[in-house]
Amino acid sequence: MAEATTEDMHGRPTLDHPILADDRTAAWLGLRVLHLDDGHARTSMELREEMLNGFGIAHGGMIFAFADTTFALACNPHHGSADTITVASGVDVNFLRPGIPGRTLTAIADRRATSGRSGLYDVQILQSVPGGEDELLAEFRGRSRTIPKR
């Protein structure tokens, strides 16, 4: 079965996921969904000037929001669920180097374990390096909980 695609604000194809339909934050971030699978998601975004802090590097909240959205995509099936949603019950994030404006960020989320309604996910946030290999910008570990839809 082919995955549904849509376009981002620059007209580039991106995969569709039901939780993004009303997610204004993900739209503002310019988040592109590159890959979806059970327990896995890969996304990208460009680090823009309005995402910087007073030091001229990525604001930690922008990196967190990017990783958190990718985490949510990995936790929730891309075909949707009629009865439940999976949300964060807690996270830890470690920033390893500064995010540089104009660079492309990629987040890769992977499920590590589940037990009942709880799950554990790791998200790596990578930063493009002109003429080089992507470098690890941050590590995010998310704990999830599946709850009834309201």
Secondary structure, 3 states (H helix, E strand, C coil): CCCCEEECCCCCEEECCHHHCCCHHHHHHCCEEEEEECCEEEEEEECCHHHECCCCCECHHHHHHHHHHHHHHHHCCCCCCCCEEEEEEEEEEEECCCCCCCCEEEEEEEEEEEECCEEEEEEEEEECCCCCCCEEEEEEEEEEEEEECC
